[in-house]
Amino acid sequence: MGRTYVDDNFGTWDMEDEDDLDFYNQVQEESVEKRCEGCGRTVRLRPDYYICSSCADTLERGGDLAWPDKEE
């Protein structure tokens, strides 16, 4: 039976083998703390991502985001 992990990049991970865990760990190592441009929460994302998994899911389902103003 696999284990379940959650992160701000891809959401829920159900892992069955070592390759999955290796990729998850790589994503965690590459992630940096930043402000999600969709909800404004401070999350850990890969440097080239600008919204968290929760916001991406909302958009994929046709929802709207608050898109908080960017802090300079």
Phi and psi in degrees as a GROMACS rama.xvg file:
@    title "Ramachandran Plot"
@    xaxis  label "Phi"
@    yaxis  label "Psi"
@TYPE xy
-82.8664  173.628  GLY-2
-110.678  156.332  ARG-3
-111.88  131.256  THR-4
-124.545  153.306  TYR-5
-129.936  137.536  VAL-6
-145.312  172.378  ASP-7
-82.7268  -11.2827  ASP-8
-82.8693  -50.7497  ASN-9
-123.034  0.294645  PHE-10
83.5255  -125.495  GLY-11
-93.7826  132.311  THR-12
-114.661  121.848  TRP-13
-103.941  107.32  ASP-14
-103.371  131.906  MET-15
-109.898  -26.2689  GLU-16
-137.895  172.266  ASP-17
-62.9079  -34.2575  GLU-18
-61.1247  -40.4125  ASP-19
-62.2643  -44.7305  ASP-20
-66.0928  -39.208  LEU-21
-60.8059  -44.3876  ASP-22
-65.8119  -42.9987  PHE-23
-56.7512  -47.364  TYR-24
-63.4267  -37.9795  ASN-25
-62.2692  -44.7185  GLN-26
-60.8984  -41.2992  VAL-27
-65.3761  -39.6411  GLN-28
-66.8657  -34.7889  GLU-29
-79.5831  -19.1726  GLU-30
-74.0799  146.674  SER-31
-127.102  156.503  VAL-32
-76.1828  127.221  GLU-33
-155.092  169.325  LYS-34
-90.2326  125.119  ARG-35
-66.3859  128.44  CYS-36
-77.0134  -7.95102  GLU-37
-91.1421  -42.5615  GLY-38
-118.693  -14.6143  CYS-39
86.6641  -1.64186  GLY-40
-72.2985  152.167  ARG-41
-84.2133  121.74  THR-42
-135.815  171.571  VAL-43
-105.895  112.863  ARG-44
-127.909  157.416  LEU-45
-62.6046  148.505  ARG-46
-55.5966  -31.1532  PRO-47
-89.686  -0.00378741  ASP-48
-91.9702  145.54  TYR-49
-121.567  -12.2531  TYR-50
-130.085  153.146  ILE-51
-80.0731  169.866  CYS-52
-59.5464  -39.7777  SER-53
-61.6622  -42.9721  SER-54
-68.5065  -39.5325  CYS-55
-62.0429  -42.236  ALA-56
-61.1566  -42.2675  ASP-57
-59.9919  -47.3739  THR-58
-63.7067  -41.5548  LEU-59
-62.8178  -27.5947  GLU-60
-90.6976  6.11298  ARG-61
87.7016  9.73712  GLY-62
-82.5124  173.94  GLY-63
-110.305  153.192  ASP-64
-112.253  157.106  LEU-65
-72.8451  -24.5266  ALA-66
44.3682  71.3381  TRP-67
-60.5018  153.682  PRO-68
-62.4674  142.374  ASP-69
-72.4715  138.384  LYS-70
-89.1389  130.076  GLU-71
